[in-house]
Amino acid sequence: MRKNFVPKYRYYTNGKNVVVAVASYMGRSFRGVAKCSEQDEFDLETGKKLAAARCAMKIAKERVKVTKIDKFGWQDLLADVTSRYERAEDRHTDALEIEKQAKRNYEELIKGL
């Protein structure tokens, strides 16, 4: 598995109960938000970890979406190229057979002279 993308997060907080992690992927910004419950004590580091994890999930989902082969119609393109190749192969086989027949006809004509 290739791990060539490591997001760099920027963090924002209101200092009370919200932490936002922002990162970009392929020119788009993604954000993850962590909000502390009123019953819990706010901890900035825990909020950063949670917000970054949520942001990472959104980026991972986007990576799956943009790398899906069919998104760009590759399967249709492959089927089209394969079909064209097979037709060209058939035409080439036919041309070889026509060439052999022409050579036989020529040789028969020469023998008859």
C-alpha positions as CSV (number, residue, x, y, z in Angstrom):
1,M,0.0,0.0,0.0
2,R,1.4,3.4,-1.0
3,K,1.2,6.0,1.7
4,N,2.4,9.0,-0.3
5,F,-0.1,11.5,1.1
6,V,0.0,12.7,4.7
7,P,-2.4,15.6,5.3
8,K,-1.1,18.7,7.1
9,Y,-3.7,20.0,9.4
10,R,-4.4,23.5,10.5
11,Y,-6.3,23.8,13.7
12,Y,-8.8,26.4,14.8
13,T,-10.6,26.6,18.1
14,N,-13.0,28.9,20.0
15,G,-11.1,28.0,23.1
16,K,-14.2,26.8,24.8
17,N,-15.6,23.7,23.3
18,V,-14.9,23.4,19.5
19,V,-11.8,22.4,17.6
20,V,-11.7,22.3,13.7
21,A,-9.0,20.6,11.7
22,V,-8.6,21.7,8.1
23,A,-6.5,20.0,5.4
24,S,-6.5,20.1,1.6
25,Y,-6.4,17.3,-0.9
26,M,-6.3,17.8,-4.7
27,G,-7.0,21.5,-4.4
28,R,-10.1,21.0,-2.1
29,S,-10.3,21.8,1.6
30,F,-11.7,19.3,4.0
31,R,-12.6,19.9,7.7
32,G,-13.3,17.8,10.7
33,V,-15.0,19.2,13.7
34,A,-14.8,18.1,17.3
35,K,-17.2,19.6,19.8
36,C,-16.9,19.1,23.5
37,S,-20.1,18.1,25.4
38,E,-21.1,20.5,28.1
39,Q,-20.8,17.6,30.6
40,D,-17.1,17.0,29.6
41,E,-14.0,19.1,30.3
42,F,-12.5,20.7,27.2
43,D,-9.1,19.3,26.2
44,L,-7.4,20.9,23.2
45,E,-5.2,17.9,22.3
46,T,-8.1,15.4,22.4
47,G,-10.1,17.8,20.3
48,K,-7.3,18.1,17.8
49,K,-7.0,14.3,17.5
50,L,-10.7,13.8,17.1
51,A,-11.1,16.7,14.5
52,A,-8.1,15.4,12.5
53,A,-9.5,11.9,12.5
54,R,-12.8,13.1,11.2
55,C,-11.0,15.2,8.6
56,A,-8.9,12.2,7.5
57,M,-12.1,10.1,7.1
58,K,-13.5,12.7,4.7
59,I,-10.2,12.9,2.7
60,A,-10.1,9.1,2.5
61,K,-13.6,8.9,1.2
62,E,-12.7,11.5,-1.5
63,R,-9.6,9.5,-2.4
64,V,-11.7,6.5,-3.0
65,K,-14.1,8.5,-5.1
66,V,-11.5,10.2,-7.3
67,T,-9.5,7.0,-7.8
68,K,-12.4,4.8,-8.8
69,I,-11.5,3.5,-12.3
70,D,-14.9,3.9,-13.8
71,K,-15.1,7.6,-12.8
72,F,-13.2,8.5,-15.9
73,G,-14.8,5.9,-18.2
74,W,-11.7,3.8,-18.4
75,Q,-13.6,0.5,-18.5
76,D,-15.6,1.8,-21.5
77,L,-12.5,3.1,-23.2
78,L,-10.7,-0.3,-22.6
79,A,-13.7,-2.1,-24.1
80,D,-13.7,0.2,-27.1
81,V,-9.9,-0.1,-27.7
82,T,-10.2,-3.9,-27.3
83,S,-13.0,-4.0,-29.9
84,R,-11.1,-1.9,-32.3
85,Y,-8.0,-4.0,-31.9
86,E,-10.0,-7.2,-32.6
87,R,-11.6,-5.7,-35.7
88,A,-8.2,-4.6,-36.9
89,E,-6.8,-8.1,-36.3
90,D,-9.7,-9.5,-38.3
91,R,-9.0,-7.1,-41.2
92,H,-5.3,-8.0,-41.1
93,T,-6.1,-11.8,-41.2
94,D,-8.5,-11.1,-44.1
95,A,-5.9,-9.1,-45.9
96,L,-3.3,-11.9,-45.5
97,E,-5.8,-14.4,-47.0
98,I,-6.5,-12.1,-49.9
99,E,-2.8,-11.7,-50.5
100,K,-2.3,-15.5,-50.6
101,Q,-5.2,-15.9,-53.0
102,A,-3.8,-13.1,-55.3
103,K,-0.4,-14.8,-55.3
104,R,-2.0,-18.2,-56.2
105,N,-4.1,-16.6,-58.9
106,Y,-1.0,-14.9,-60.3
107,E,1.1,-18.1,-60.2
108,E,-1.8,-20.0,-62.0
109,L,-1.9,-17.3,-64.7
110,I,1.8,-17.4,-65.2
111,K,1.7,-21.2,-65.6
112,G,-1.0,-21.0,-68.2
113,L,1.0,-18.6,-70.5
